[in-house]
Amino acid sequence: MYQENYEDEFVGNIDVVADTYANVTEIEDGEMEDEELLLQAQAGVQSIPEQVRRFLGHFHRNLKNSTVNDLSYNYENQFVRLSEKYYAKTPWPEPQFVAALVGDDGLFLTLYRELYYRHIYSRLHPSLETRFRSFENYCDLFNYILNSDGPIELELPNQWLWDIVDEFIYQFQSYCTHRSRVSKRTPEEIELLKDNSQVWNTYSVLNVLYSLIQKSNINQQLLVSREGGDVIEAAGEFGTRPLYKMLGYFSIIGLVRVHCMLGDYTLALQTLENIDLGNSRGLFTRVTACHVTIYYYVGFAYMMMGRYADAMQAFVHILTFVTRTKHYHQRSHQYDTVNKKAEQMYALLAISVSLSPSRVDELIQTQVREKYGDQLHKLQRGGGGDEAISVLTELYKYACPKFIMPNPPNYEELEAAVEAMEPQDYQLKCFLREARLQLVVPTLRSFLKLYNTMGLEQLSTFLDIEAAELRNQLMVYKQRCRQVRCVSGADLLNGEVTPTTDLDFALQDNLIIIAESRVGRRYADWFIRNANKMQDLVNNLENRQKAAIVGNGKTNDEKTPATTVTA
């Protein structure tokens, strides 16, 4: 039943999502005799390990029966373990060989191809043909979901649904990077890229994400849920199904990522207008990788917009969550992804704290100092010099997302395409232009916090600059320490202009009058944390002492001679 309906949906509907994907040149295999094909298929099936064949059979059965819990176990545990055991450096079995094991089930094979190509992207180097075929498979999958007359009978775990959207965007980013590096492409590859300009087209990718959002009515659901109303009525026929609802929700977060990769940070934040990040039970919390991703891109967008206080708040919130739940995810297949994003956010937090000094959570601040203490010191003392700019460049390149060009390069003028500025370099240039103005803040603050009043001439002597220039820098400091901050319950774009530093001053003629607002230290957290450390040390010492006593007892028993009893 799946197979018949599935194949019918593909006919004539491919252009709804993928525009003109029909232009892609199909690479056909040479003609072979039927007997040779049969022998090849049999050999391919026999080459699949028995354990993998049993796994594919269970996987197929659980998909047809819609047993989500078993599917989740197959996907998150068994597939990962078998990949490590049998296919660490090779691709999974070809889909045409797997077809013989699952009765040529079209729906299962499309989902299997999604895993098959994802494994190649993760462990191997995908060829240009693989990139084309992966895009074709995504078009098949999304057209089946979007173009059916009614909701399809398919249920997948939330983790898999998130990974489908996340991998779709990752492969789009990877393809854009691949095609833009024309100096590394062969003449044959350039011809293929020219002939298939609609493959992984930016419009097609955005069309998929917006179509999933529209089909699920997820924005209407979120709006009605927040303001009060009938969510089921707002969801409609498709939105009530978990598959469509979660795909639509994850597509919103995917759009945030795409807009950040394109450099449109305002539109990225505007996309989240109906998602309340302050809701600890939000749908994004159901998948840890999704939870971390949304805060990473929100924080990065704020940082690029010069709203460093909001960026720090986003980074501190999610880093605190990751720190507290780290031991729960060590065995999860998404542990490496979450850990990498956390490390990038520590670097972005170091940038934000250096450009707009303010108090953050003590535990997170300690982690930042341990990881980037030297860089923070250089930024604090470097002013706008080359050393500070070099440190900012290093941190930014490590922690920023992979930017892309929305359009393919001009293959008719390869020299101009080679010399074109990389998207990452352009975004770095924009960031450093703003950062150079902001770097005056940590330098001046380090001097002002030492005094209550100070003469303008005295400070200019310390900084080795003219008094007139210092006056201009003080005005820049005053202006830079007032930022738009998001108000609790409001949308992410709007906010109130508030001071973001605990150090303020007034300039009266040539006298600087300084006022510092001191926040009382939270001693409870400090004592609890250090008490736990002390208890761990005591437990370790006691365990070592017990082990030493047991070891000495065994040694004494070996040295003591046996006593002979005589009548």
C-alpha positions in Angstrom: 0.0 0.0 0.0 2.8 2.4 0.9 4.6 1.7 -2.3 1.7 2.4 -4.6 0.7 5.6 -3.0 4.3 6.7 -2.6 5.2 6.4 -6.2 2.0 8.1 -7.4 2.8 11.2 -5.3 6.1 11.7 -7.0 4.7 12.0 -10.5 4.3 15.6 -11.6 4.8 17.1 -8.2 8.6 17.5 -8.1 8.5 21.1 -9.2 6.4 22.2 -6.2 9.4 21.9 -3.9 12.5 21.7 -6.2 11.4 24.0 -8.9 13.3 22.8 -12.0 15.1 19.8 -10.6 14.0 18.0 -13.8 16.9 19.7 -15.5 19.5 17.7 -13.5 21.3 15.2 -15.8 20.7 11.7 -14.7 23.7 9.5 -14.6 22.6 6.1 -15.9 24.4 2.9 -15.6 25.4 0.9 -18.6 22.9 -1.6 -20.0 23.4 -5.1 -18.5 21.8 -8.4 -19.2 19.0 -9.5 -16.8 21.0 -12.4 -15.6 24.0 -10.3 -14.8 21.8 -7.8 -12.9 20.2 -10.7 -10.9 23.6 -12.1 -10.0 24.9 -8.7 -9.0 21.9 -8.2 -6.8 22.3 -11.6 -5.2 26.0 -10.9 -4.6 25.1 -7.5 -3.1 22.6 -9.0 -0.7 25.0 -11.8 0.4 27.7 -9.2 1.1 25.5 -7.6 3.8 26.4 -9.0 7.3 23.7 -11.1 8.9 23.4 -8.7 11.9 22.8 -5.8 9.5 20.2 -7.7 7.6 18.3 -8.5 10.8 18.5 -4.8 11.8 17.1 -3.7 8.4 14.2 -6.2 8.8 13.3 -4.9 12.3 13.7 -1.3 11.1 11.3 -1.9 8.2 8.8 -3.7 10.4 8.8 -1.0 13.0 8.3 1.7 10.4 5.3 -0.1 8.8 3.8 -0.7 12.3 4.5 2.9 13.4 6.0 1.8 16.7 7.8 5.1 17.5 9.7 3.8 20.5 11.2 0.9 18.7 12.0 3.1 15.8 13.8 5.5 18.1 15.9 2.7 19.5 16.7 1.5 16.0 17.7 4.9 14.9 19.5 6.4 17.9 21.3 3.2 19.1 21.4 0.3 16.7 22.2 2.3 13.5 25.0 4.1 15.3 26.5 0.9 16.7 26.4 -0.9 13.4 27.9 2.1 11.6 30.8 2.0 14.0 31.2 -1.8 13.7 30.8 -2.4 10.0 30.8 0.9 8.1 33.3 3.2 9.9 35.1 3.9 6.7 32.8 2.6 4.0 29.2 3.4 3.0 26.2 1.4 4.0 24.9 -1.2 1.5 23.5 0.2 -1.7 19.8 1.0 -1.6 19.1 -1.4 -4.6 20.5 -4.3 -2.5 18.5 -3.3 0.5 15.3 -3.2 -1.6 15.4 -7.0 -1.9 15.3 -7.3 1.9 12.3 -5.0 2.4 10.1 -6.0 -0.5 11.0 -2.9 -2.5 9.1 -0.6 -0.1 9.4 2.8 -1.6 8.9 4.8 1.6 11.4 2.8 3.6 14.0 3.0 0.8 13.6 6.8 0.6 14.2 7.1 4.4 17.0 4.6 4.1 18.7 6.7 1.4 18.5 9.7 3.7 20.5 7.7 6.2 22.7 6.3 3.5 23.8 9.7 2.1 24.0 11.2 5.5 26.5 8.5 6.5 28.6 9.3 3.5 28.6 13.0 4.3 29.6 12.2 7.9 32.3 9.6 7.4 33.4 9.9 3.8 33.9 12.5 1.1 30.7 12.8 -1.1 31.2 13.0 -4.8 29.3 15.5 -7.0 27.0 12.6 -8.2 26.3 11.8 -4.5 25.3 15.4 -3.8 23.0 15.3 -6.8 21.3 12.1 -5.8 21.0 13.1 -2.2 19.1 16.3 -3.3 16.9 14.1 -5.5 16.1 11.9 -2.6 15.2 14.9 -0.4 12.9 16.1 -3.1 11.2 12.7 -3.3 10.7 12.7 0.5 9.4 16.2 0.9 7.1 15.9 -2.1 5.6 12.8 -0.7 4.9 14.5 2.6 3.7 17.8 1.1 1.8 16.8 -2.0 -0.4 14.1 -0.7 -4.2 14.6 -0.7 -4.4 14.1 3.0 -2.0 13.5 5.9 0.3 10.5 5.3 0.3 7.6 7.7 3.8 8.0 8.9 5.3 8.5 12.4 8.9 9.2 13.1 10.8 10.0 16.3 11.4 13.7 17.1 15.1 13.1 17.0 15.0 11.8 13.4 12.7 14.5 12.3 15.1 17.1 13.6 18.0 15.4 12.0 16.2 15.3 8.6 15.8 19.1 8.6 19.2 19.7 10.1 21.0 17.4 7.6 19.0 18.9 4.7 20.4 22.4 5.6 23.9 21.1 6.3 24.1 19.4 2.8 22.8 22.6 1.3 25.6 24.6 3.0 28.2 22.0 2.0 27.1 22.1 -1.6 27.2 25.9 -1.7 30.7 25.8 -0.3 31.7 23.1 -2.8 30.5 24.9 -5.9 32.0 28.3 -4.9 35.5 26.9 -4.7 35.9 26.9 -8.5 39.8 26.8 -8.3 39.5 23.3 -6.9 37.0 22.0 -9.4 38.0 20.1 -12.6 36.6 21.2 -16.0 34.2 18.3 -16.0 32.8 19.2 -12.6 32.4 22.8 -13.7 30.4 21.7 -16.7 28.2 19.6 -14.5 27.7 22.5 -12.1 26.8 24.8 -14.9 24.3 22.4 -16.4 22.6 21.7 -13.0 22.3 25.1 -11.5 19.0 24.3 -9.9 20.4 21.5 -7.7 20.6 22.7 -4.1 19.2 26.1 -5.2 18.7 28.6 -2.4 15.1 29.2 -3.6 14.3 25.4 -3.5 15.7 25.0 0.0 13.8 28.0 1.4 10.7 26.8 -0.5 10.9 23.4 1.3 11.2 25.0 4.8 8.4 27.5 4.2 6.1 24.8 2.7 6.5 22.6 5.7 5.7 25.6 8.0 2.7 26.5 6.0 1.4 22.9 5.6 1.5 22.4 9.4 0.1 25.8 10.3 2.7 25.8 13.1 2.9 29.6 13.4 -0.9 29.8 13.9 -0.7 27.0 16.5 2.0 28.7 18.4 0.2 32.1 18.3 -3.1 30.6 19.5 -1.4 28.5 22.2 0.3 31.7 23.6 -2.8 33.9 23.4 -5.3 31.2 24.3 -7.7 29.5 21.9 -8.5 26.3 20.1 -5.1 24.9 19.0 -6.7 21.9 17.2 -8.8 24.2 15.1 -5.8 26.4 14.3 -3.7 23.3 13.4 -6.0 22.0 10.7 -6.0 18.6 9.1 -2.3 18.3 8.7 -1.1 20.2 11.7 -2.7 17.9 14.2 -0.4 15.1 13.0 2.9 14.9 15.0 4.9 14.4 11.7 3.7 17.6 10.2 3.7 19.6 13.4 7.3 18.8 14.4 8.6 19.1 10.8 7.0 22.6 10.6 8.4 23.5 14.0 11.9 22.3 13.2 11.7 24.1 9.9 11.3 27.4 11.7 14.6 26.8 13.5 16.1 25.6 10.3 15.1 29.0 8.7 16.9 30.8 11.5 20.0 28.9 10.6 19.7 29.6 6.9 19.1 33.3 7.4 22.2 33.5 9.6 24.2 31.7 7.0 23.0 34.2 4.5 23.9 37.1 6.8 20.3 38.3 7.4 20.2 38.4 11.2 17.2 40.6 11.6 15.1 38.2 9.5 16.5 35.3 11.5 15.2 36.7 14.8 12.0 37.8 13.2 11.4 34.2 12.2 11.1 33.2 15.9 8.4 35.7 16.7 6.0 33.0 17.8 8.4 30.9 19.7 8.9 31.8 23.4 12.5 30.9 24.4 11.6 31.5 28.0 9.2 28.5 28.0 11.1 25.7 29.6 8.6 23.2 28.1 8.8 24.5 24.5 8.9 22.0 21.7 12.6 22.8 21.0 13.5 21.3 24.4 12.4 17.8 23.2 15.6 17.4 21.2 18.9 18.5 22.8 20.6 19.3 19.6 17.7 21.5 18.6 17.7 23.2 22.0 21.4 24.1 21.6 21.2 25.1 18.0 18.4 27.7 18.5 20.3 29.4 21.3 23.6 29.3 19.3 22.1 31.1 16.3 20.0 33.6 18.4 23.1 34.5 20.4 25.2 34.8 17.3 22.6 37.0 15.6 22.5 39.3 18.6 26.3 39.6 18.6 26.4 40.5 15.0 23.7 43.2 15.6 25.8 44.7 18.4 23.4 43.6 21.1 26.1 42.0 23.3 24.1 41.9 26.5 21.3 39.8 24.8 24.0 37.6 23.2 25.6 36.9 26.6 22.2 36.1 28.1 21.5 33.6 25.4 24.9 31.9 25.6 25.0 31.8 29.4 21.5 30.2 29.5 22.3 27.4 27.2 25.8 26.8 28.4 24.4 26.4 32.0 22.0 23.9 30.7 24.7 21.9 28.8 27.0 22.0 31.8 24.3 20.6 34.1 23.1 17.9 31.7 26.4 16.9 30.2 26.7 13.5 31.8 23.2 12.5 30.6 24.3 12.9 26.9 27.7 11.3 26.9 26.4 8.1 25.4 24.1 9.9 22.9 24.9 10.0 19.2 24.4 13.8 19.4 27.0 14.3 22.2 29.8 15.4 19.8 27.5 17.9 18.0 26.3 19.4 21.3 29.8 19.5 22.7 31.2 21.2 19.6 28.5 23.9 19.6 29.1 24.5 23.3 32.8 25.0 22.7 32.0 27.5 19.9 29.6 29.4 22.3 32.3 29.7 24.9 34.4 31.5 22.3 31.5 33.7 21.3 30.8 34.5 24.9 34.5 35.4 25.4 34.1 37.9 22.5 30.9 39.4 23.9 32.3 39.7 27.4 35.4 41.4 26.2 33.5 43.9 24.0 30.8 44.6 26.6 32.1 43.8 30.1 29.4 42.8 32.5 28.7 40.2 35.2 27.7 36.7 34.1 27.1 33.4 35.9 30.1 32.6 38.1 30.4 29.0 36.9 30.3 30.0 33.2 32.7 32.8 33.8 35.1 30.4 35.4 34.9 28.1 32.3 35.5 31.1 30.0 38.6 32.1 31.9 40.0 28.6 31.9 39.5 28.3 28.1 40.2 31.8 26.9 42.0 33.6 29.8 45.0 34.6 27.7 42.8 36.0 24.9 40.6 37.9 27.4 43.7 39.5 28.9 45.0 40.6 25.4 41.7 42.1 24.5 41.5 44.0 27.8 44.9 45.6 27.4 45.1 45.8 23.6 42.6 48.6 22.9 42.1 48.7 19.2 45.5 47.5 18.3 46.6 44.7 16.0 46.9 42.2 18.9 43.3 42.6 19.9 42.0 42.4 16.3 44.1 39.3 15.8 42.5 37.6 18.8 39.0 38.6 17.8 39.6 37.2 14.3 40.9 33.9 15.6 37.9 33.5 18.0 35.4 34.6 15.4 36.7 32.2 12.7 36.5 29.3 15.1 33.1 30.0 16.5 31.1 31.5 13.6 28.7 29.4 11.4 29.5 28.5 7.8 28.3 31.3 5.7 27.2 30.8 2.1 26.7 32.7 -1.2 23.0 32.4 -2.2 23.8 32.3 -5.9 26.3 30.1 -7.8 29.5 31.8 -9.1 29.8 33.0 -12.7 31.4 30.0 -14.4 32.0 32.0 -17.6 34.4 34.3 -15.7 36.4 31.9 -13.5 39.2 34.4 -12.7 36.6 36.8 -11.2 35.0 33.9 -9.3 38.3 32.8 -7.8 39.1 36.4 -6.7 35.6 37.0 -5.1 35.6 37.5 -1.4 34.6 34.5 0.7 31.3 35.0 2.6 33.1 34.3 5.9 35.7 37.0 5.2 32.9 39.5 4.4 31.0 38.8 7.6 34.3 39.0 9.5 35.0 42.4 8.0 31.6 43.6 9.0 32.1 42.3 12.6 35.5 43.8 13.0 34.3 47.2 11.8 31.8 47.3 14.7 34.3 45.6 17.1 37.0 48.3 16.6 34.6 50.9 18.0 33.6 48.7 20.8 37.1 47.8 21.9 37.4 51.2 23.6 35.0 50.0 26.3 37.2 47.3 28.1 40.3 49.6 27.9 38.6 52.6 29.5 36.7 50.5 32.0 39.9 48.9 33.3 41.1 52.4 34.3 37.9 54.0 35.4 37.0 51.3 37.9 40.1 52.1 39.9 38.9 55.7 40.8 35.9 57.6 42.1 37.1 60.9 40.4 39.8 61.4 37.9 41.2 64.3 35.8 40.9 64.1 32.1 44.6 65.0 31.7 45.6 62.3 34.1 43.7 59.6 32.2 45.0 60.8 28.9 48.6 60.5 30.3 47.9 56.9 31.3 46.5 56.0 27.9 49.2 58.1 26.0 46.6 59.9 23.9 45.5 63.6 23.5 42.9 64.9 25.8 40.6 65.8 22.9 40.8 62.3 21.6 40.2 60.9 25.0 37.0 63.0 25.3 35.8 61.5 22.1 36.5 58.0 23.3 34.6 58.7 26.5 31.6 59.8 24.5 31.9 56.6 22.4 32.1 54.6 25.7 29.0 56.3 27.0 27.1 55.5 23.8 28.3 51.9 23.5 27.3 51.0 27.0 23.7 51.6 26.2 22.2 48.8 24.1 18.7 47.6 23.1 17.9 44.7 25.4 15.1 42.2 25.0 12.4 42.5 27.6 11.0 39.3 29.2 7.9 38.2 27.3 8.6 40.5 24.3 9.7 39.4 20.8 13.4 39.0 20.2 13.8 42.0 17.9 12.3 44.7 20.0 13.4 45.8 23.4 14.3 48.8 25.6 17.5 50.9 25.5 19.2 50.3 28.9 22.8 50.6 30.3 24.6 47.3 30.0 27.5 48.0 32.3 27.9 48.3 36.1 30.3 51.3 35.6 29.0 54.8 34.7 30.5 58.2 34.8 29.8 61.9 34.2 32.2 64.4 32.7 32.2 67.8 34.3 34.6 70.1 32.6 37.9 68.2 32.8 36.8 66.1 35.8 35.5 62.5 35.4 33.1 61.5 38.2 32.8 57.7 38.3 30.0 55.7 39.8 30.1 51.9 40.1 27.0 49.8 41.1 28.2 46.8 43.0 26.1 43.7 43.0 26.3 41.5 46.1 28.0 38.2 45.5 25.9 35.1 45.7 27.7 33.2 48.4 25.3 30.3 48.5 26.3 29.0 45.0 30.0 29.4 45.9 29.7 27.5 49.2 27.7 24.7 47.6 30.1 24.3 44.7 33.2 24.2 46.9 31.5 22.0 49.5 30.8 19.5 46.8 34.5 19.7 45.7 35.6 19.2 49.3 33.3 16.2 49.7 34.7 14.6 46.5 38.3 15.1 47.8 37.4 13.5 51.1 35.8 10.5 49.4 38.8 10.0 47.2 41.2 10.1 50.2 39.0 7.6 52.1 38.9 5.3 49.1 42.6 5.4 48.8 43.1 4.8 52.5 40.8 1.8 52.4 42.6 0.4 49.4 46.0 0.9 51.1 44.7 -0.9 54.3 43.4 -3.8 52.2 46.7 -4.0 50.3 48.7 -4.0 53.5 46.5 -6.7 55.0 47.1 -9.0 52.1 50.8 -8.4 52.2 51.0 -9.3 55.9 49.0 -12.4 55.4 51.5 -13.6 52.7 54.5 -12.9 55.0 53.0 -14.5 58.2 54.1 -18.2 58.4 51.5 -20.9 59.1 51.3 -22.1 62.7 51.7 -25.8 63.2 49.7 -27.4 66.0 51.2 -30.5 67.6 49.9 -32.8 70.3 
